[in-house]
Amino acid sequence: MTEEQTPASQQTVQKAPASQAKSTRKKWLSIVAILFIICAIIYIVWTVFFSHVEDTDNAYVGADTAQVSSMVGGQVKSVSVEDTQRVKAGDVLVVIDDRDAKISLAQAEADLAKVKRQYTQTQANSGSLSSQIQSTHDAIQSQKAQVEKAKADLEKATADFKRRQELSASGAISKEEYATSQNALNTAKANYGVAQAGLSQAVSNQKVAQSNLDANNALIKGLDQETTPDVLAAQAKVDQAQLNLDRTVIKAPVDGIVTNRNVQIGQTVSVGSSLMLVVPVNKLYVDANFKENQLADVKPGQSVTLTSDLYGDDVVYHGKVVGFSGGTGAAFALIPAQNATGNWIKVVQRLPVRVALDEKELEKHPLRVGLSMTAKVDLKSK
C-alpha cells in the first residue's frame, strides 16, 4: 500500500504549483481588467462632464473707472466726499471758487447787450440813409433847376453881349456899356459852371448815400437781432462763460465708489487736474488670462462661471464671454520681450478674455477692482 500511494502523492504535489500559478494569472488579469474599466470610466466621465470646460485662476476684476478732472482752474472751495464713499451720478464732489467765472459771465453778457444795440443802431442807420437818399434826390432836382436857370441867364447874357458888340462897332453905345455886358456874360458863364458842379456834387452825394445804404443793409439782410453773426459770436461767449461757471461745481459722472481722492480744500487746481476716481462697482467685468492653447474653442457669448477669493466657492457668479484682447499681455508690456534674440526661451502666452458679470449678482455680493477670480468657460454653451 505504501509503495502504491507514494507516486499519487507526488502527482498531487506537482499539480499544486501549476494550479497556484494559474490562479495568480487569473488574479492579475482581473486586476488589469478592472484598471482598464476604471480608466475607461474616468475617460468617459471626463469627456462627458469636464472636457467642455476651460478654466483659469489667472483672472482679475476690472472696471471702466471714471476719472474726475477739473475743467476750469481756480481755488478749491469745498470737497464733499471721502475715499471709499459711495456716490450717485450727479452728486456734488468738489466746488471751485466761482467769483472769477461770474465776472467773466457778466462781461460776456455786457458784450452781448452791446452787440444787440449795435444791430438796432444799424437798423436805424438804414432808415436814416434812406431819408438821406431822398434828400439827395431833392437836392439833385434843385440843382437841375439851378442849372436850367444858369443856362437861361447865360443864353440871355450871350445875346445881350452880341447885340452890344454890334452896336459898339458902329459907336452906338459907350465902351462902358459894352464892358458891362461883357462882364454880365462872364458872370453868367461862371454861374452856369457853378450850377453844373453843384448838380454833379448832388449826384455824387446820392451815390455815396446809396452805397452806404447797400452796405448797411448787407449787414442785416435776411437776419434778425438773434441771428446776426456778431450777436451769435457774443452769445457763444456768454454760453462758454456760463458753462465755465457751471463747471465750478464738479459732480459725479456715474454711480460708484470714490477712490484715489487727491484734492484738498484751498488747493489751486488747473484745467485738466485729476481730482479723484469713481469706480462703478455695479458695472464690473473680469479679464481672464487664458493660455493660448486653451482658446481654440472659446467664443464670444459662451457662458462663464466664476468664483472669487473674497467669498470662496460658496458664491458663484455667472457671466458671458464678451471678446478677446487685441494682443497678449507681453505684447503690450512696457518693455516687450525681444524674441528675436539668441537667448530665446518659449513661454506659453496668455490672452485676456473679457467676461461681463451679472449686475444683480454684483449687487448681492459686491466686488472691487483687482480682486482675484477663477473663471470656467462652458465650451458647449452658445
MARDREN-268985 format. One record per residue (C-alpha): residue number from 1; residue in three letters; x, y, z negated. Coordinates in steps of 0.001 Angstrom, whole numbers, m for minus. Layout:
<sites>
+------+------+---------+---------+---------+
! roke ! zagu !    east !   north !      up !
+------+------+---------+---------+---------+
!  NUM !  ala !       X !       Y !       Z !
...
+------+------+---------+---------+---------+
</sites>
This chain:
<sites>
+------+------+---------+---------+---------+
! roke ! zagu !    east !   north !      up !
+------+------+---------+---------+---------+
!    1 !  met !       0 !       0 !       0 !
!    2 !  thr !    2667 !    2464 !    m912 !
!    3 !  glu !    4614 !    1906 !    2214 !
!    4 !  glu !    1480 !    2277 !    4334 !
!    5 !  gln !     413 !    5525 !    2635 !
!    6 !  thr !    3742 !    7283 !    2962 !
!    7 !  pro !    3508 !    8071 !    6687 !
!    8 !  ala !     m13 !    9560 !    6221 !
!    9 !  ser !    1235 !   11912 !    3524 !
!   10 !  gln !    3986 !   13100 !    5766 !
!   11 !  gln !    1451 !   13835 !    8523 !
!   12 !  thr !    m621 !   15928 !    6141 !
!   13 !  val !    2418 !   17908 !    5085 !
!   14 !  gln !    3336 !   18535 !    8719 !
!   15 !  lys !    m172 !   19727 !    9633 !
!   16 !  ala !    m356 !   22197 !    6743 !
!   17 !  pro !    2220 !   24743 !    8115 !
!   18 !  ala !     588 !   24705 !   11554 !
!   19 !  ser !   m2838 !   25408 !   10082 !
!   20 !  gln !   m1421 !   28193 !    7920 !
!   21 !  ala !     293 !   29836 !   10928 !
!   22 !  lys !   m2918 !   29668 !   12914 !
!   23 !  ser !   m4824 !   31276 !   10065 !
!   24 !  thr !   m2230 !   34051 !    9834 !
!   25 !  arg !   m2523 !   34753 !   13541 !
!   26 !  lys !   m6288 !   34963 !   13306 !
!   27 !  lys !   m5957 !   37354 !   10375 !
!   28 !  trp !   m3620 !   39711 !   12276 !
!   29 !  leu !   m5760 !   39563 !   15387 !
!   30 !  ser !   m8750 !   40528 !   13273 !
!   31 !  ile !   m6822 !   43433 !   11761 !
!   32 !  val !   m5730 !   44644 !   15228 !
!   33 !  ala !   m9300 !   44354 !   16489 !
!   34 !  ile !  m10617 !   46305 !   13516 !
!   35 !  leu !   m7977 !   49005 !   14029 !
!   36 !  phe !   m8881 !   49193 !   17713 !
!   37 !  ile !  m12549 !   49546 !   16869 !
!   38 !  ile !  m11772 !   52254 !   14285 !
!   39 !  cys !   m9669 !   54160 !   16842 !
!   40 !  ala !  m12433 !   53868 !   19400 !
!   41 !  ile !  m14977 !   55160 !   16902 !
!   42 !  ile !  m12693 !   58074 !   15945 !
!   43 !  tyr !  m12195 !   58929 !   19629 !
!   44 !  ile !  m15925 !   58803 !   20300 !
!   45 !  val !  m16691 !   60941 !   17252 !
!   46 !  trp !  m14011 !   63447 !   18235 !
!   47 !  thr !  m15236 !   63571 !   21826 !
!   48 !  val !  m18881 !   63976 !   20864 !
!   49 !  phe !  m18625 !   66253 !   17846 !
!   50 !  phe !  m15268 !   68052 !   17857 !
!   51 !  ser !  m13692 !   68211 !   21317 !
!   52 !  his !  m16068 !   71009 !   22412 !
!   53 !  val !  m14721 !   73403 !   19768 !
!   54 !  glu !  m11664 !   75639 !   19928 !
!   55 !  asp !  m10678 !   77232 !   16661 !
!   56 !  thr !   m8060 !   79598 !   15268 !
!   57 !  asp !   m7335 !   81189 !   11922 !
!   58 !  asn !   m5383 !   83989 !   13609 !
!   59 !  ala !   m8386 !   86311 !   13709 !
!   60 !  tyr !   m8964 !   89700 !   12110 !
!   61 !  val !  m11859 !   92086 !   11634 !
!   62 !  gly !  m11742 !   95280 !   13703 !
!   63 !  ala !  m13927 !   98319 !   14404 !
!   64 !  asp !  m14086 !  101332 !   16706 !
!   65 !  thr !  m13353 !  103827 !   13957 !
!   66 !  ala !  m14497 !  107433 !   14334 !
!   67 !  gln !  m11693 !  109938 !   13800 !
!   68 !  val !  m12927 !  113165 !   12260 !
!   69 !  ser !  m10934 !  116152 !   13556 !
!   70 !  ser !  m11254 !  119896 !   13250 !
!   71 !  met !  m12485 !  121618 !   16425 !
!   72 !  val !  m11693 !  125087 !   15038 !
!   73 !  gly !   m8883 !  126473 !   12954 !
!   74 !  gly !   m9247 !  128020 !    9533 !
!   75 !  gln !   m9081 !  127509 !    5796 !
!   76 !  val !  m10978 !  124588 !    4274 !
!   77 !  lys !  m13777 !  125919 !    2093 !
!   78 !  ser !  m15126 !  122642 !     722 !
!   79 !  val !  m14756 !  118857 !    1063 !
!   80 !  ser !  m17885 !  116849 !     272 !
!   81 !  val !  m16640 !  113235 !     413 !
!   82 !  glu !  m14004 !  110962 !   m1034 !
!   83 !  asp !  m12248 !  107855 !     246 !
!   84 !  thr !  m14429 !  104692 !     144 !
!   85 !  gln !  m17611 !  106796 !     106 !
!   86 !  arg !  m20451 !  105622 !    2356 !
!   87 !  val !  m21905 !  108322 !    4608 !
!   88 !  lys !  m24702 !  108618 !    7145 !
!   89 !  ala !  m24440 !  110202 !   10575 !
!   90 !  gly !  m24982 !  113951 !   10149 !
!   91 !  asp !  m23799 !  114164 !    6542 !
!   92 !  val !  m21592 !  117191 !    5845 !
!   93 !  leu !  m17979 !  116153 !    5324 !
!   94 !  val !  m15929 !  119372 !    5411 !
!   95 !  val !  m16780 !  123084 !    5590 !
!   96 !  ile !  m14261 !  125584 !    7029 !
!   97 !  asp !  m14351 !  129308 !    6211 !
!   98 !  asp !  m16717 !  130785 !    8833 !
!   99 !  arg !  m16105 !  134525 !    8441 !
!  100 !  asp !  m13832 !  134798 !   11483 !
!  101 !  ala !  m16309 !  132773 !   13547 !
!  102 !  lys !  m19171 !  135095 !   12526 !
!  103 !  ile !  m17156 !  138155 !   13560 !
!  104 !  ser !  m16396 !  136588 !   16938 !
!  105 !  leu !  m20081 !  135790 !   17410 !
!  106 !  ala !  m21095 !  139364 !   16583 !
!  107 !  gln !  m18553 !  140712 !   19078 !
!  108 !  ala !  m19815 !  138357 !   21798 !
!  109 !  glu !  m23424 !  139358 !   21141 !
!  110 !  ala !  m22471 !  143045 !   21358 !
!  111 !  asp !  m20736 !  142442 !   24698 !
!  112 !  leu !  m23843 !  140641 !   25948 !
!  113 !  ala !  m26086 !  143560 !   24963 !
!  114 !  lys !  m23681 !  145957 !   26708 !
!  115 !  val !  m23770 !  143956 !   29934 !
!  116 !  lys !  m27572 !  143840 !   29861 !
!  117 !  arg !  m27679 !  147609 !   29505 !
!  118 !  gln !  m25314 !  147911 !   32457 !
!  119 !  tyr !  m27754 !  145837 !   34507 !
!  120 !  thr !  m30581 !  148167 !   33524 !
!  121 !  gln !  m28374 !  151114 !   34484 !
!  122 !  thr !  m27632 !  149511 !   37844 !
!  123 !  gln !  m31354 !  149138 !   38494 !
!  124 !  ala !  m31856 !  152802 !   37576 !
!  125 !  asn !  m28992 !  153788 !   39896 !
!  126 !  ser !  m30818 !  152131 !   42776 !
!  127 !  gly !  m33795 !  154398 !   42200 !
!  128 !  ser !  m31547 !  157431 !   41891 !
!  129 !  leu !  m29694 !  156572 !   45094 !
!  130 !  ser !  m32979 !  156063 !   46926 !
!  131 !  ser !  m34041 !  159552 !   45851 !
!  132 !  gln !  m30649 !  160863 !   46898 !
!  133 !  ile !  m31073 !  159356 !   50355 !
!  134 !  gln !  m34458 !  161041 !   50673 !
!  135 !  ser !  m32856 !  164307 !   49566 !
!  136 !  thr !  m30122 !  163983 !   52197 !
!  137 !  his !  m32802 !  163301 !   54801 !
!  138 !  asp !  m34464 !  166590 !   53895 !
!  139 !  ala !  m31076 !  168300 !   53953 !
!  140 !  ile !  m30438 !  166943 !   57447 !
!  141 !  gln !  m33772 !  168291 !   58664 !
!  142 !  ser !  m32952 !  171657 !   57114 !
!  143 !  gln !  m29512 !  171669 !   58714 !
!  144 !  lys !  m31028 !  170783 !   62079 !
!  145 !  ala !  m33311 !  173812 !   61755 !
!  146 !  gln !  m30303 !  175932 !   60884 !
!  147 !  val !  m28504 !  174638 !   63962 !
!  148 !  glu !  m31501 !  175452 !   66167 !
!  149 !  lys !  m31732 !  178958 !   64691 !
!  150 !  ala !  m27971 !  179491 !   65082 !
!  151 !  lys !  m28188 !  178240 !   68653 !
!  152 !  ala !  m31015 !  180650 !   69412 !
!  153 !  asp !  m29090 !  183524 !   67838 !
!  154 !  leu !  m26051 !  182547 !   69901 !
!  155 !  glu !  m28076 !  182495 !   73121 !
!  156 !  lys !  m29583 !  185913 !   72310 !
!  157 !  ala !  m26177 !  187372 !   71400 !
!  158 !  thr !  m24715 !  185925 !   74604 !
!  159 !  ala !  m27459 !  187501 !   76750 !
!  160 !  asp !  m27120 !  190897 !   74979 !
!  161 !  phe !  m23381 !  190844 !   75457 !
!  162 !  lys !  m23682 !  190083 !   79177 !
!  163 !  arg !  m26066 !  192997 !   79700 !
!  164 !  arg !  m23850 !  195397 !   77788 !
!  165 !  gln !  m20852 !  194083 !   79665 !
!  166 !  glu !  m22501 !  195010 !   82972 !
!  167 !  leu !  m23561 !  198411 !   81652 !
!  168 !  ser !  m20132 !  199090 !   80237 !
!  169 !  ala !  m18599 !  198590 !   83679 !
!  170 !  ser !  m20774 !  201426 !   85022 !
!  171 !  gly !  m20210 !  203595 !   81954 !
!  172 !  ala !  m23872 !  203494 !   80924 !
!  173 !  ile !  m23076 !  202580 !   77324 !
!  174 !  ser !  m20388 !  203600 !   74956 !
!  175 !  lys !  m17423 !  201445 !   74066 !
!  176 !  glu !  m18663 !  201297 !   70514 !
!  177 !  glu !  m21952 !  199739 !   71545 !
!  178 !  tyr !  m20069 !  197264 !   73750 !
!  179 !  ala !  m17792 !  196313 !   70855 !
!  180 !  thr !  m20813 !  195883 !   68573 !
!  181 !  ser !  m22435 !  193418 !   70988 !
!  182 !  gln !  m19211 !  191517 !   71333 !
!  183 !  asn !  m18892 !  191227 !   67524 !
!  184 !  ala !  m22501 !  190047 !   67348 !
!  185 !  leu !  m21692 !  187331 !   69882 !
!  186 !  asn !  m18648 !  186172 !   67883 !
!  187 !  thr !  m20705 !  186122 !   64702 !
!  188 !  ala !  m23423 !  184040 !   66414 !
!  189 !  lys !  m20816 !  181558 !   67636 !
!  190 !  ala !  m19359 !  181243 !   64136 !
!  191 !  asn !  m22809 !  180775 !   62588 !
!  192 !  tyr !  m23613 !  178099 !   65155 !
!  193 !  gly !  m20375 !  176268 !   64283 !
!  194 !  val !  m21136 !  176515 !   60573 !
!  195 !  ala !  m24653 !  175158 !   61128 !
!  196 !  gln !  m23296 !  172206 !   63125 !
!  197 !  ala !  m20712 !  171499 !   60402 !
!  198 !  gly !  m23462 !  171623 !   57794 !
!  199 !  leu !  m25508 !  169153 !   59799 !
!  200 !  ser !  m22518 !  166776 !   60073 !
!  201 !  gln !  m21920 !  167052 !   56338 !
!  202 !  ala !  m25574 !  166285 !   55586 !
!  203 !  val !  m25458 !  163188 !   57841 !
!  204 !  ser !  m22221 !  162070 !   56162 !
!  205 !  asn !  m23774 !  162520 !   52723 !
!  206 !  gln !  m26715 !  160378 !   53779 !
!  207 !  lys !  m24384 !  157593 !   54970 !
!  208 !  val !  m22450 !  157701 !   51681 !
!  209 !  ala !  m25678 !  157547 !   49671 !
!  210 !  gln !  m26926 !  154641 !   51794 !
!  211 !  ser !  m23622 !  152740 !   51287 !
!  212 !  asn !  m23812 !  153302 !   47543 !
!  213 !  leu !  m27404 !  152070 !   47515 !
!  214 !  asp !  m26485 !  148954 !   49510 !
!  215 !  ala !  m23543 !  148210 !   47204 !
!  216 !  asn !  m25707 !  148751 !   44142 !
!  217 !  asn !  m28487 !  146543 !   45486 !
!  218 !  ala !  m25951 !  143817 !   46326 !
!  219 !  leu !  m25148 !  143555 !   42608 !
!  220 !  ile !  m28751 !  142816 !   41648 !
!  221 !  lys !  m30303 !  141423 !   44822 !
!  222 !  gly !  m32269 !  138232 !   44087 !
!  223 !  leu !  m31319 !  138363 !   40398 !
!  224 !  asp !  m32862 !  139455 !   37164 !
!  225 !  gln !  m31306 !  140574 !   33924 !
!  226 !  glu !  m30800 !  136997 !   32685 !
!  227 !  thr !  m29235 !  135590 !   35865 !
!  228 !  thr !  m26653 !  138192 !   36861 !
!  229 !  pro !  m23042 !  136869 !   36793 !
!  230 !  asp !  m21905 !  139382 !   34184 !
!  231 !  val !  m24793 !  138502 !   31879 !
!  232 !  leu !  m24194 !  134774 !   32367 !
!  233 !  ala !  m20489 !  135176 !   31552 !
!  234 !  ala !  m21307 !  137208 !   28437 !
!  235 !  gln !  m23953 !  134657 !   27411 !
!  236 !  ala !  m21381 !  131859 !   27790 !
!  237 !  lys !  m19079 !  133709 !   25399 !
!  238 !  val !  m21943 !  134024 !   22920 !
!  239 !  asp !  m22653 !  130289 !   23227 !
!  240 !  gln !  m18977 !  129474 !   22688 !
!  241 !  ala !  m18832 !  131740 !   19644 !
!  242 !  gln !  m21985 !  130111 !   18260 !
!  243 !  leu !  m20506 !  126664 !   18906 !
!  244 !  asn !  m17323 !  127613 !   17072 !
!  245 !  leu !  m19438 !  128838 !   14166 !
!  246 !  asp !  m21371 !  125571 !   14104 !
!  247 !  arg !  m18115 !  123625 !   14193 !
!  248 !  thr !  m17014 !  125156 !   10902 !
!  249 !  val !  m19388 !  122612 !    9343 !
!  250 !  ile !  m17930 !  119180 !   10129 !
!  251 !  lys !  m20410 !  116307 !    9950 !
!  252 !  ala !  m20129 !  112525 !   10038 !
!  253 !  pro !  m20403 !  111264 !   13635 !
!  254 !  val !  m21586 !  107757 !   12633 !
!  255 !  asp !  m22738 !  105751 !    9659 !
!  256 !  gly !  m19805 !  104216 !    7818 !
!  257 !  ile !  m17183 !  104344 !    5103 !
!  258 !  val !  m14780 !  107267 !    4661 !
!  259 !  thr !  m11126 !  106292 !    4687 !
!  260 !  asn !   m7735 !  107970 !    5129 !
!  261 !  arg !   m9023 !  111333 !    3899 !
!  262 !  asn !   m6101 !  113735 !    4143 !
!  263 !  val !   m7720 !  117162 !    3761 !
!  264 !  gln !   m7913 !  119317 !     632 !
!  265 !  ile !   m9775 !  122486 !    m355 !
!  266 !  gly !   m7776 !  125583 !     557 !
!  267 !  gln !   m5758 !  123789 !    3211 !
!  268 !  thr !   m5370 !  125640 !    6522 !
!  269 !  val !   m6169 !  123351 !    9429 !
!  270 !  ser !   m5578 !  123911 !   13126 !
!  271 !  val !   m7557 !  122792 !   16143 !
!  272 !  gly !   m7282 !  119028 !   16525 !
!  273 !  ser !   m6080 !  118330 !   12969 !
!  274 !  ser !   m7079 !  114833 !   11839 !
!  275 !  leu !   m9038 !  115051 !    8596 !
!  276 !  met !  m10284 !  111501 !    7926 !
!  277 !  leu !  m11665 !  108332 !    9461 !
!  278 !  val !  m15199 !  106961 !    9295 !
!  279 !  val !  m15365 !  103177 !    9692 !
!  280 !  pro !  m18738 !  101884 !   10976 !
!  281 !  val !  m18861 !   98765 !    8788 !
!  282 !  asn !  m22174 !   97640 !   10319 !
!  283 !  lys !  m20656 !   97538 !   13804 !
!  284 !  leu !  m17589 !   95431 !   13249 !
!  285 !  tyr !  m16087 !   92854 !   15573 !
!  286 !  val !  m13395 !   90193 !   15373 !
!  287 !  asp !  m10312 !   89858 !   17545 !
!  288 !  ala !   m9476 !   86154 !   17543 !
!  289 !  asn !   m5986 !   85407 !   18864 !
!  290 !  phe !   m6201 !   82047 !   20630 !
!  291 !  lys !   m3241 !   80223 !   22083 !
!  292 !  glu !   m3056 !   80348 !   25852 !
!  293 !  asn !   m3569 !   76582 !   26113 !
!  294 !  gln !   m6892 !   76897 !   24239 !
!  295 !  leu !   m8558 !   79341 !   26608 !
!  296 !  ala !   m9253 !   77242 !   29709 !
!  297 !  asp !  m12898 !   76622 !   28752 !
!  298 !  val !  m13580 !   79736 !   26667 !
!  299 !  lys !  m16088 !   82022 !   28448 !
!  300 !  pro !  m17894 !   85270 !   27585 !
!  301 !  gly !  m21257 !   84654 !   25971 !
!  302 !  gln !  m20284 !   81470 !   24132 !
!  303 !  ser !  m21344 !   81117 !   20505 !
!  304 !  val !  m18788 !   81537 !   17750 !
!  305 !  thr !  m18987 !   80624 !   14085 !
!  306 !  leu !  m16710 !   82486 !   11728 !
!  307 !  thr !  m15733 !   82369 !    8089 !
!  308 !  ser !  m13738 !   84900 !    6131 !
!  309 !  asp !  m11152 !   84525 !    3436 !
!  310 !  leu !  m13158 !   87078 !    1460 !
!  311 !  tyr !  m16263 !   84889 !     987 !
!  312 !  gly !  m14876 !   81455 !    1837 !
!  313 !  asp !  m16677 !   78673 !    3696 !
!  314 !  asp !  m19968 !   79344 !    1898 !
!  315 !  val !  m20707 !   82347 !    4138 !
!  316 !  val !  m20800 !   81651 !    7868 !
!  317 !  tyr !  m21035 !   84449 !   10425 !
!  318 !  his !  m22402 !   83938 !   13913 !
!  319 !  gly !  m21157 !   85839 !   16916 !
!  320 !  lys !  m20692 !   85851 !   20688 !
!  321 !  val !  m17599 !   85996 !   22857 !
!  322 !  val !  m17626 !   89464 !   24435 !
!  323 !  gly !  m14496 !   89300 !   26540 !
!  324 !  phe !  m10752 !   88930 !   26712 !
!  325 !  ser !   m7974 !   91441 !   26232 !
!  326 !  gly !   m6115 !   92653 !   29307 !
!  327 !  gly !   m2881 !   91114 !   28075 !
!  328 !  thr !   m1237 !   89220 !   25280 !
!  329 !  gly !     m53 !   90863 !   22106 !
!  330 !  ala !    3563 !   90511 !   23208 !
!  331 !  ala !    2848 !   92320 !   26482 !
!  332 !  phe !    1625 !   95442 !   24666 !
!  333 !  ala !    4156 !   95359 !   21827 !
!  334 !  leu !    6175 !   98476 !   21087 !
!  335 !  ile !    9259 !   96583 !   22208 !
!  336 !  pro !    8096 !   93919 !   24720 !
!  337 !  ala !   10022 !   90650 !   24906 !
!  338 !  gln !   12656 !   90571 !   27658 !
!  339 !  asn !   12001 !   87092 !   29029 !
!  340 !  ala !   14371 !   87628 !   31943 !
!  341 !  thr !   17402 !   87432 !   29671 !
!  342 !  gly !   19548 !   84323 !   29438 !
!  343 !  asn !   18650 !   83698 !   25788 !
!  344 !  trp !   15035 !   82903 !   26637 !
!  345 !  ile !   13041 !   80531 !   24452 !
!  346 !  lys !    9483 !   79682 !   25464 !
!  347 !  val !    6921 !   80745 !   22877 !
!  348 !  val !    3233 !   79945 !   23221 !
!  349 !  gln !    1482 !   83281 !   23712 !
!  350 !  arg !   m1790 !   84341 !   22136 !
!  351 !  leu !   m4527 !   86322 !   23869 !
!  352 !  pro !   m7009 !   88391 !   21825 !
!  353 !  val !  m10634 !   87356 !   22349 !
!  354 !  arg !  m13251 !   89898 !   21268 !
!  355 !  val !  m16143 !   88445 !   19252 !
!  356 !  ala !  m19233 !   90513 !   18428 !
!  357 !  leu !  m20763 !   89990 !   14987 !
!  358 !  asp !  m24404 !   89992 !   13897 !
!  359 !  glu !  m25268 !   93339 !   12239 !
!  360 !  lys !  m27868 !   91726 !    9956 !
!  361 !  glu !  m25291 !   89267 !    8633 !
!  362 !  leu !  m22873 !   92143 !    8090 !
!  363 !  glu !  m25492 !   93953 !    6012 !
!  364 !  lys !  m25879 !   90917 !    3741 !
!  365 !  his !  m22155 !   90197 !    3486 !
!  366 !  pro !  m20141 !   93330 !    4358 !
!  367 !  leu !  m16636 !   93016 !    5783 !
!  368 !  arg !  m13795 !   95501 !    6105 !
!  369 !  val !  m11372 !   96193 !    8899 !
!  370 !  gly !   m8281 !   93992 !    8833 !
!  371 !  leu !   m9716 !   91053 !    6877 !
!  372 !  ser !   m8690 !   87558 !    7975 !
!  373 !  met !  m11215 !   85290 !    9679 !
!  374 !  thr !  m11391 !   81759 !   11030 !
!  375 !  ala !  m13172 !   81504 !   14379 !
!  376 !  lys !  m14602 !   78438 !   16103 !
!  377 !  val !  m15866 !   78717 !   19671 !
!  378 !  asp !  m18540 !   76289 !   20825 !
!  379 !  leu !  m17424 !   75446 !   24371 !
!  380 !  lys !  m20735 !   73809 !   25194 !
!  381 !  ser !  m22786 !   76902 !   24469 !
!  382 !  lys !  m23721 !   79220 !   27320 !
+------+------+---------+---------+---------+
</sites>
